[in-house]
Structures are given as structure tokens and as C-alpha cells.
């Protein structure tokens, strides 16, 4: 599944990790309702194989979260196993 829909409003700890098979110059972020969440952007500035970030944000019931790679001029191949994940833990 590529999206997560929030069922209950409140504060959440959002974390993600992405592992690729090759070093890539790209940005990663969580998007909320098709808009970037500034607290959850990772822009390393150098080619990297691992991208991770976490932050606490307030979400409303019905908000849709999506983990996204962008700014890439090539194809990103995720590492074997769990190449990418995102967690949303309520902290109310």
C-alpha cells in the first residue's frame, strides 16, 4: 500500500526509512493530502543509499500520508527485503 489514511485526529510520531541499491541524488518526504510536510523532508545534497527522517506532526481524521521520492533523474531501485517503510504512531 502506498498511502496511509489517518483514522483519528491527534499528534503522531512519523518515521520513515528508505534504502536503495545505489547512491542517488534525490529528496525524500512525507506528503500530507498531496502537500509536502516540511518537518519530514530529507535533502542530503549528495548521493546517498539511505534516507531516514522522523518528526511529530498534528494530523486530522481523513488526512492521507504518502512517502515520496522526488528530484530524481533516474530510476530508484529499493534494496531487497524492506526497502522502504513509514510508521505513524499516535502520541496523544
C-alpha positions in Angstrom: 0.0 0.0 0.0 1.4 3.4 -0.9 -0.9 5.6 1.3 -2.0 5.7 4.9 -5.3 7.3 5.9 -5.4 8.7 9.5 -8.5 7.5 11.4 -8.2 9.7 14.5 -7.1 13.3 14.9 -4.1 14.0 17.1 -0.3 14.2 17.3 1.7 11.4 15.6 5.3 10.4 15.5 6.0 9.8 11.8 9.2 7.9 10.9 10.5 6.6 7.6 13.5 4.8 6.1 14.3 4.2 2.5 17.2 2.0 1.3 18.2 1.9 -2.3 20.6 -0.3 -4.2 22.8 2.6 -5.4 23.7 6.0 -4.2 21.2 8.5 -5.6 20.9 12.3 -5.6 17.2 12.7 -4.6 14.9 14.1 -1.9 12.5 12.2 0.3 9.5 13.4 2.2 6.1 12.5 3.5 3.3 14.3 1.8 0.0 15.0 3.6 -3.0 15.5 1.4 -0.7 16.0 -1.6 1.4 18.7 0.1 4.9 18.2 1.4 5.3 18.1 5.2 8.3 20.4 5.8 9.3 18.6 9.0 9.7 15.3 7.2 11.8 16.4 4.2 15.3 14.9 3.7 17.5 16.6 1.2 21.1 15.2 1.6 22.7 17.3 -1.2 25.0 14.3 -2.0 24.3 10.9 -3.5 23.1 8.5 -0.8 21.7 5.0 -0.4 19.9 5.5 2.9 17.3 8.1 3.7 15.5 8.4 7.0 13.6 11.0 9.0 11.2 11.4 11.8 9.1 14.1 13.4 6.0 14.9 15.3 3.1 16.4 13.5 -0.6 17.0 14.1 -3.0 15.1 11.8 -6.7 15.3 11.3 -9.0 12.3 10.7 -9.1 11.6 7.0 -5.6 13.1 6.3 -3.7 10.9 3.7 0.0 10.4 4.1 2.3 9.2 1.4 6.1 8.5 1.4 7.7 10.0 -1.7 11.0 10.2 -3.6 11.4 13.2 -5.8 14.0 15.2 -7.7 15.4 12.1 -9.3 16.6 11.9 -12.8 17.0 8.1 -12.8 15.2 5.1 -11.5 15.4 4.3 -7.8 15.6 0.6 -7.1 14.7 -0.3 -3.5 17.0 -2.7 -1.6 16.0 -6.3 -1.1 13.8 -7.0 1.9 12.2 -4.0 3.4 13.5 -1.3 1.0 11.1 1.4 2.4 8.8 1.8 5.3 6.8 4.5 7.1 5.3 4.4 10.6 2.7 6.6 12.2 2.4 6.2 15.9 -0.2 8.2 17.9 1.3 10.1 20.9 -1.8 11.8 22.3 
